[in-house]
Structures are given as C-alpha cells and as structure tokens.
Amino acid sequence: MSEFRRDPIIGRWVIIDAARNFDKNIPASESYPKDVSNCPFCCGNEHMTRPEILAYTDEKRRSPNSKNWTLRVIPNNKPVLEIEGALKRRAEGMYDKMEGVGAHEIIIESPDHFAKASSVKSAYYENVSRAGIDRIKDLRNDLRLEYILFFKNYGIAANAVFEHPYSQLIAMPIIPKRVKEEIEGGKKYFAYKERCVFCDTISQEISDETRIVSENDLFVAICPYASRYPFETWILPKNHNSDFDCISAKELSAYAQISGDVYAKLDRVLDDPAYSVLLHTGPLKERNLQYYHWHAEVIPKLTKTSGFEWGTGLYVNPVYPEEAAKYLRESK
C-alpha cells in the first residue's frame, strides 16, 4: 500500500508508492554532438562566449578571455534576466509587474569537456563552490537583488544544453516561492520550539541512520523523509549556517568531499543518471537567520511529472527514501 508523508519544513505532503515503475537507467548524455571542437566552453574557444566575469588560473599573468584557466564565469548568452536597467515596479490594473532585471551567469567548471562530477577530485568541487561564494559576495552589492539560486543540470533528461560541465546562477529581485516557503516553515518551527527545523532534522537522521547516504565531520547527506523524487539526496552542514558564502575553508573542503562521494554513489547505483542540483541559501538582505539552514538538493531525473501531480501539487515517489539511501550508502 502507498503512504502519505509530510515534509516537516514546509508542510508539503508526498505519496510514496513503491508499486509504481520508474526507469533508473535514463542515460545522461545520449545525444550530445561527438565533435566537441565547436563547444563554446572549451579552452581555446573563449572568443565564442561573452567576456568573462571571473576566471581562476594557475598562471601568474593571464590576459582576460584567453586560455590557461581552471574555471570561468561568464554571462549567459541568452539570459533569463539582464543586469542592466531599473526594476520599474508598477501595476496594470489588479496585476503587478516589473522589468526582468537580475543576473544570469554560467560557471564553466573545468576546461576538460568530459570531466564528470562522479570521478573528479575534491579540489574540483572546492573550485566551483569558491566561485559561487565569490559571485554571491559581489552580487550582494547590487541593492536591486534579493536572492541568488545556484543550480546545475547534468544530462539531456535534465535539460543540460551542453555536455561540457557547467553550473548556473540566477540573481533575482524577488525571493522565490519555494525558498520563501522553506524560510516561513523554518520560522514557524523556531517560534514553537526555539530550534532550527533543519538542525533537528540532521540530529534525527544521524540518530535513525536509515536515510543517511554519506557523512563526514561537518556534513551529512540524506534521502529526505518526505522525498519528492526517487533517490533525491540533500547535503546539509552539521553546523547551523543560513548563508552559503559564510562557510569556512575547512567546511568548504568537507563539502567538496561529501559532494564527490554523493555523485560517485549516484553514478554507481543509477548508471550515470541525469540530475539537477539546487543550492538553497539565505536571502541576500537577511543574514545569519536562526531558523534557516543552507543546503544542496540533488535530484536524479528518473520520473516524469503527471497530471495528478500538476493538478494537486502532490509528488508521487516510487522509491522509499530508506531503500534509496541503503542502495547509495552501501554502494562501492
């Protein structure tokens, strides 16, 4: 029989239905071009992108937009939001609108076109995370902006346009509904119990052990109790912190280590799945929140949304998170 489960953070219900089928072998890169010479993200093709915003290099002297970089950040060529302009908030009768102002950037994670998150070294993740921190600190200075979402799509099924490894960030003048729901849920829980709901979740998951995927001294990766998707995995810092850009060098190293372990486990168990990664951090203008906890959500693309889910807002997950965590935890 299926089972309803309630998310303790935002109060959302999901249905766990193990009788439903899902395909755990959706290939991540089934139809990308074999000829990579025209990839705009590859080293030597810097002229094919907009001028870089940030670049990391091992060279003491490097000309902007030239070779010999280890990571580049560039504006998206077809941005969802543009950095130039004023918001111009206004009404149109009963409706509200404003200009599409914000920032949409691409983090080219490596000059290696075929680098895979499941097989690279921890320094790779440190590099990408450090770039995210640098961009948050810079974009905080833009008073028009309220929130930054970092995300990564990997594979055709996750709508990744390029095979070359890349992440994206979108900075926006609003706080997205999903993040606002998490913040409000955390605030209500804190008002009632005077504790962070994320911290309590971490404590219970470490005590229960059944949904733990990976763990080190500073981070834990879990399949959430009310997982929306099969093999959905969250990575959370054990020390309370609402702001991703405030983590220490030691935490950055531990986050890189556990990230690599999670991706390697997903690769082994699900045979190189397509997935999306969402990094939820605190709003730009609200620092050190007692009731919110930054975290990363890794979502393999193994199911498709149905009419029932669209119509009700209820997610139907065909895999119990306890079983998913066991498969991942025990993979070698």
C-alpha positions in Angstrom: 0.0 0.0 0.0 1.2 3.5 -0.7 2.0 6.0 2.1 1.5 9.7 2.7 4.5 11.5 4.2 4.6 15.2 5.4 7.7 17.4 4.9 8.4 18.9 8.3 9.9 22.1 6.8 7.1 23.4 4.6 4.3 21.0 5.4 4.1 19.6 1.9 2.7 16.1 1.6 4.1 13.5 -0.8 3.0 10.0 -1.7 5.4 7.1 -1.5 4.2 4.4 -3.8 6.6 1.5 -4.3 4.3 -0.3 -6.7 4.9 2.3 -9.4 7.6 1.7 -12.0 10.4 4.1 -12.8 13.4 3.9 -15.2 16.7 4.1 -13.3 18.7 3.9 -16.4 17.9 7.1 -18.3 21.3 7.9 -19.9 22.7 11.4 -19.1 24.4 12.1 -22.4 22.6 10.1 -25.1 22.7 12.6 -28.0 25.3 15.3 -27.5 27.5 16.0 -30.5 30.5 13.8 -30.9 32.5 16.7 -32.4 33.4 19.0 -29.5 35.6 21.4 -31.5 32.8 24.0 -31.5 32.0 23.8 -27.8 31.9 27.4 -26.6 33.0 26.3 -23.1 36.2 24.5 -24.2 39.6 26.0 -23.6 40.7 27.9 -26.8 37.1 28.9 -27.7 36.9 31.9 -25.3 36.0 34.1 -28.2 32.7 32.2 -28.6 31.4 33.5 -25.2 30.6 36.8 -23.8 33.5 38.4 -21.9 34.3 36.6 -18.6 33.2 38.0 -15.2 35.6 35.9 -13.2 38.4 33.4 -14.0 40.7 31.2 -11.9 44.1 30.3 -13.3 47.4 28.8 -12.2 49.3 31.4 -14.2 50.7 34.5 -12.5 49.8 36.6 -15.6 46.9 35.8 -17.9 45.1 38.0 -20.3 41.3 38.2 -19.7 39.3 35.8 -22.0 42.4 33.8 -23.0 43.5 30.2 -22.5 45.0 28.6 -19.4 42.1 28.9 -16.9 40.8 26.3 -14.5 37.4 27.9 -14.1 35.5 30.7 -15.9 32.3 32.6 -15.1 30.6 34.3 -18.0 27.2 36.0 -18.6 24.6 33.7 -20.1 24.3 34.3 -23.9 20.5 34.1 -23.6 19.9 35.3 -20.1 16.6 34.9 -18.3 17.3 38.2 -16.5 19.5 41.1 -17.6 21.8 43.0 -15.2 21.2 46.4 -16.9 18.2 48.6 -16.2 15.8 49.6 -13.5 13.1 47.4 -12.0 10.2 49.9 -12.7 7.7 48.2 -10.4 4.2 49.1 -11.5 0.6 48.0 -11.6 -1.5 47.1 -14.6 -5.0 47.2 -13.1 -5.1 44.5 -10.4 -1.8 42.9 -11.8 1.7 43.7 -10.7 4.8 43.6 -12.9 8.4 44.9 -13.2 11.3 44.7 -15.6 13.3 41.5 -15.9 16.3 42.8 -14.1 18.8 40.5 -12.4 21.8 38.4 -13.4 22.2 35.1 -15.2 25.7 33.7 -15.2 27.4 30.4 -16.3 30.1 28.8 -14.2 32.3 26.8 -16.6 33.6 24.3 -14.1 36.6 22.9 -16.0 38.5 23.2 -19.2 38.0 19.5 -19.6 35.0 18.9 -21.8 34.5 15.3 -20.5 35.1 15.9 -16.8 32.4 14.1 -14.7 31.2 15.1 -11.3 31.3 11.4 -10.2 35.0 11.0 -10.9 36.8 14.3 -10.3 38.9 15.2 -7.2 37.6 17.2 -4.3 39.6 20.2 -5.5 37.2 20.4 -8.4 34.2 21.0 -6.1 36.1 23.4 -4.0 36.9 25.5 -7.0 33.2 25.6 -8.1 32.0 26.4 -4.6 34.6 29.1 -4.2 33.4 30.7 -7.5 29.8 30.6 -6.1 30.9 32.3 -2.9 32.9 35.0 -4.9 29.8 35.7 -7.0 27.5 36.0 -4.0 29.8 38.4 -2.3 30.0 40.6 -5.4 26.3 40.5 -6.3 25.3 41.4 -2.7 26.4 44.9 -3.5 23.6 45.3 -6.0 20.7 46.5 -3.9 18.1 45.6 -6.6 18.7 41.9 -5.9 17.0 39.8 -3.2 18.1 36.2 -3.9 20.6 34.0 -5.8 19.9 30.5 -6.9 22.8 28.2 -7.9 21.9 25.2 -9.9 23.4 22.6 -12.2 21.7 20.5 -14.8 23.5 17.4 -16.0 22.4 15.3 -18.9 19.8 15.5 -21.7 16.9 14.5 -19.4 17.8 17.4 -17.0 17.8 19.9 -19.9 21.6 20.5 -19.9 22.3 22.2 -23.2 26.0 21.4 -23.3 27.8 18.2 -22.4 30.7 20.3 -21.1 30.4 20.6 -17.2 28.8 23.8 -16.2 26.6 25.3 -13.4 24.5 28.4 -13.5 23.4 31.2 -11.1 20.4 33.4 -11.4 20.2 36.5 -9.2 16.7 38.0 -8.9 14.8 40.9 -7.4 12.4 38.6 -5.6 12.7 35.6 -3.1 11.3 32.6 -5.0 8.1 30.9 -3.6 9.9 27.6 -2.8 12.6 29.3 -0.8 10.1 31.6 0.9 8.1 28.5 1.9 11.2 27.0 3.5 12.0 30.2 5.3 8.5 30.6 6.6 8.3 26.9 7.6 11.6 27.3 9.5 10.3 30.5 11.2 7.1 28.8 12.4 9.0 25.8 13.7 11.5 28.1 15.5 8.7 30.1 17.1 7.2 27.0 18.5 10.3 25.0 19.5 13.1 27.6 19.6 15.2 25.3 17.4 16.0 25.2 13.7 14.0 22.6 11.9 17.0 21.7 9.7 19.2 21.2 12.7 16.5 18.9 14.3 16.2 17.0 11.0 20.0 16.5 10.9 20.0 15.3 14.5 17.2 12.8 13.9 18.6 11.5 10.7 22.0 10.9 12.3 20.2 9.1 15.2 18.0 7.0 12.9 20.7 6.2 10.4 18.3 4.7 7.9 18.2 7.6 5.5 21.9 8.6 5.6 23.7 8.4 2.3 27.1 9.8 3.4 28.6 11.6 6.3 31.8 13.4 7.4 32.7 15.5 10.4 30.9 18.7 9.1 28.3 17.5 6.6 25.6 14.8 6.2 23.9 13.6 3.0 20.4 12.1 3.4 17.4 11.0 1.4 14.8 13.2 3.0 11.9 11.5 4.9 9.3 13.1 2.5 11.4 12.8 -0.7 9.6 14.1 -3.8 11.7 12.1 -6.2 13.4 8.7 -6.3 17.0 8.9 -4.9 16.5 12.6 -4.0 19.5 13.5 -1.8 20.1 16.5 0.4 23.6 17.7 1.6 23.4 19.7 4.8 26.1 21.3 7.0 26.0 20.0 10.6 26.9 23.4 12.0 24.0 25.9 11.7 24.5 28.4 9.0 22.0 30.2 6.8 24.4 31.7 4.3 26.5 29.6 1.9 29.0 32.4 1.4 29.9 32.4 5.1 31.4 28.8 5.2 34.9 28.4 6.4 37.8 26.9 4.4 37.5 23.7 6.5 33.8 23.5 5.7 34.4 24.1 2.0 36.8 21.2 1.9 34.4 18.9 3.7 31.5 20.0 1.4 33.7 19.2 -1.6 34.5 15.8 -0.2 30.9 14.8 0.5 29.6 16.2 -2.8 32.1 14.0 -4.7 31.0 11.0 -2.6 27.3 11.6 -3.3 27.8 12.0 -7.1 30.0 8.8 -7.2 27.4 6.8 -5.4 24.6 8.0 -7.7 26.7 7.1 -10.7 27.4 3.6 -9.4 23.8 2.8 -8.4 21.9 4.6 -11.2 24.5 4.2 -14.0 25.3 7.8 -14.8 21.9 9.4 -14.3 20.8 12.8 -15.5 20.2 15.1 -12.5 19.7 18.6 -11.2 21.4 20.2 -8.2 19.8 23.2 -6.4 21.7 25.2 -3.8 19.3 27.0 -1.4 21.0 29.7 0.7 19.6 32.6 2.7 18.2 35.8 1.1 20.8 38.4 0.2 19.4 41.0 2.6 18.7 38.7 5.5 21.9 37.4 7.2 22.5 34.8 10.0 19.0 33.5 10.2 18.4 31.3 13.3 15.6 29.4 11.6 17.1 28.7 8.2 19.9 26.4 7.0 21.6 26.4 3.6 21.7 23.1 1.8 22.1 21.4 -1.6 19.4 19.3 -3.2 20.5 16.6 -5.7 17.5 15.3 -7.8 18.1 12.5 -10.3 15.8 12.7 -13.3 14.1 9.3 -13.1 10.4 10.1 -13.3 8.1 12.5 -15.2 5.5 14.8 -13.7 2.0 13.5 -14.3 -1.4 15.3 -14.5 -2.2 14.2 -10.9 0.9 15.9 -9.7 0.3 19.1 -11.7 -3.3 19.2 -10.5 -2.8 18.6 -6.8 0.8 19.7 -6.0 1.3 16.2 -4.5 4.5 14.4 -5.6 4.3 10.6 -6.1 7.7 8.9 -5.4 8.0 5.2 -6.4 11.0 4.6 -4.1 11.1 4.7 -0.3 13.9 7.0 0.8 15.1 4.4 3.3 15.6 2.0 0.4 17.2 4.6 -1.8 19.6 5.6 1.0 20.5 2.0 1.6 21.4 1.4 -2.0 23.5 4.6 -2.1 25.2 4.1 1.3 26.3 0.6 0.6 27.5 1.1 -3.0 31.2 0.5 -3.5 
